[in-house]
Amino acid sequence: MSDEAGGDGANEAEVLPRYLRTNPRQLPCAAELVSLSPSLAPVPWLPEGFYSMDRAVSLQSTEAYQGGRVHGMDASSAVPVLALGLRKGDHALDMCCAPGGKMLLAADLLWKLGGGEVTGVDASAARLSTARSLLRRSGADNCRLVLADATRWRPGPDSGEGQWWEGGVPLCAANPRKFRRQLAKLLASDTLPVTGVHLVEPESGALRSAHKYSKRCSGLSAEAPTSTPAPVGFSAVLVDAECTSEGHVRHLREGQKRRRDDTEEAAEQLVELQRALLSNGYKLLRPGGTLVYSTCSFQERQNEGVVRHLLETEPEAVLADPLHPHVCNHDTQHSTESLVRTQWSEGPRPPCQPGSLPHTLYFTPKHSSTSGLFVAKLQKRQQSRP
């Protein structure tokens, strides 16, 4: 798809709706929803709880937003998460999780399905802090946050003892001032480990380091659970990769100028980063699992080109339809297929356009009335026996 696929960004930024979704853990009352805007309306091609309204409304100034009962989220951004086909008990990975909107949606879906957790990895401490604040405001307690280079991150080894995330550097995340000093020192030394810096205690969501959490667990009684086994690959992986962002509503005005200033060398480096993120995400995916790759770029080399490179290097990778979230052997009664099956098979389908690879999709401001987004869904086939 060409860079101009989004149309006249400056004009479209003014007319695109603002989108939001409700927090299933602490739903707003009907009167509070209605009070947000007279233009509030359900998004017909998304599950219950997604709404559009006039862009002039300042969502962040409302009590519903400040209380964590609603979250701002573009309608197109929900599709990569729904395409994962999450099921009860899944352990999902968000490779570039900050500022946290997609990660929180995955965590909320697993909570609604009856169990499961999300590990979020990001290389930016500032953006990860934003994600941490979002999780706290929403009450999500089934997420782990990890500060790490997602192109090479690995969970800690499964030794059968302790926690698989114990390899994280012990930082005092419960004390913001001390944490900032420790983190600045760590980053200045350029010694960020493969296993990353872990910021959120998995069971309670408390802001603790892995080191403090393991020390606290060591004092528990024998009957209490003291460890979580390392996942043998993640059942679902989301790679929402860094990109030139020309499809994002915030960049519709400035994106064209910014891309003209980019050098070819910088563009190639970005593609290499995207390939590395997708490659590592695929390595962390268990056989039979689902990976979704997305960007808010319209450039084919950042989208189909990156996916094509993975397909050429990983023979077990196959493309699948993002709008059909069912995965073989999943219990559809306890999976996100049950949440979107009616909308996407019997009702309105998302207003997207096909990419140049089979099953890949584009959302554009011009045709979708959303921010721009590219979506590709891949599955790792079970290796056949010789």
HELIX and SHEET records of a PDB file:
HELIX    1   1 ASP A    3  GLY A    6  5                                   4    
HELIX    2   2 GLY A    9  VAL A   15  1                                   7    
HELIX    3   3 ALA A   30  LEU A   36  1                                   7    
HELIX    4   4 LEU A   59  SER A   61  5                                   3    
HELIX    5   5 GLU A   63  GLN A   66  1                                   4    
HELIX    6   6 ALA A   75  ALA A   83  1                                   9    
HELIX    7   7 GLY A  101  LEU A  113  1                                  13    
HELIX    8   8 ALA A  125  SER A  138  1                                  14    
HELIX    9   9 PRO A  176  ALA A  188  1                                  13    
HELIX   10  10 ALA A  210  SER A  218  1                                   9    
HELIX   11  11 VAL A  249  HIS A  251  5                                   3    
HELIX   12  12 GLY A  255  ASP A  261  1                                   7    
HELIX   13  13 GLU A  264  LYS A  283  1                                  20    
HELIX   14  14 GLU A  300  GLN A  302  5                                   3    
HELIX   15  15 GLU A  304  THR A  313  1                                  10    
HELIX   16  16 THR A  332  HIS A  334  5                                   3    
HELIX   17  17 GLU A  337  ARG A  341  1                                   5    
HELIX   18  18 THR A  342  GLU A  346  3                                   5    
HELIX   19  19 PRO A  365  SER A  368  1                                   4    
SHEET    1   A 4 ALA A  41  PRO A  42  0                                        
SHEET    2   A 4 PHE A  50  MET A  53 -1                                        
SHEET    3   A 4 ARG A  18  THR A  22 -1                                        
SHEET    4   A 4 VAL A  70  GLY A  72 -1                                        
SHEET    1   B 8 VAL A 197  HIS A 198  0                                        
SHEET    2   B 8 CYS A 143  LEU A 147 -1                                        
SHEET    3   B 8 GLU A 117  ASP A 122  1                                        
SHEET    4   B 8 HIS A  91  ASP A  94  1                                        
SHEET    5   B 8 PHE A 234  ASP A 240  1                                        
SHEET    6   B 8 LEU A 285  THR A 295  1                                        
SHEET    7   B 8 LEU A 373  LYS A 380 -1                                        
SHEET    8   B 8 ALA A 317  ALA A 320 -1                                        
SHEET    1   C 9 VAL A 197  HIS A 198  0                                        
SHEET    2   C 9 CYS A 143  LEU A 147 -1                                        
SHEET    3   C 9 GLU A 117  ASP A 122  1                                        
SHEET    4   C 9 HIS A  91  ASP A  94  1                                        
SHEET    5   C 9 PHE A 234  ASP A 240  1                                        
SHEET    6   C 9 LEU A 285  THR A 295  1                                        
SHEET    7   C 9 LEU A 373  LYS A 380 -1                                        
SHEET    8   C 9 LEU A 361  PHE A 363 -1                                        
SHEET    9   C 9 GLN A 353  PRO A 354 -1                                        
END                                                                             
